[in-house]
Amino acid sequence: MQKETYTVSVYTENNLGLLNRISTIFLKRRINIESLTVSNTEIENVSRFIIVVKITEDQVKKILGQIEKQIEVIKAYYHTNEESIYIQSALFKIKSHLLFDERQIQNIIKNSSAQIVTVSPEFFVIEKSGRKEEIEALYNELLPFGIMQFVRSGRISVTKEEMKISEILKKQLN
């Protein structure tokens, strides 16, 4: 079987130590987590882990079985990139004088659909949301000018197909 990128969504109660237990499931199988994001969901007191991994479908099915054995886990799903709508966000901190001295930077920002979120006498910060490849392209364009700081979030995603997860979760929580 060929390895593919999967987005694993885990709906959970928000309990201490769960992140450690979930990450241990991947660690024991020597599977690298490429991205991890945790957030609230549309259901009160329910959190969602979004975990991105590159593995086979057989592996992802086995991992979901292990994850769902955790008592705080309500439901877990996996989706391919084609089945999801997903983005990441990134912040780039760059010296302020470059914004005015290097006209090319303004064109790079405009052409990449990024935006300036703050400007100070010492630095300015650019925000870019999009696919990992788009963020990496902007990073590579800005790198020759000097990036003071860079940070990228994990993936956030929703499925293209309706999942009716709210209804499922409400039934399970009642």
Buried (B, 14 or more C-beta within 10 A) or exposed (E): EEEBBBBBBBBBBEEEEBBEBBBEBBEEEEBEBBBBBBEEBEBEEBBBBBBBBEBEBEBBEBBBEBBEEBEBBBBBBBBEBEBBEBBBBBBBBBBEEBBEEBEEBEEBBEEBEBEBEEEEEEBBBBEBBBEBEBBEBBBEBBEEBEBEEBEBBBBBBEBEEEBEBEEBBEEEEE
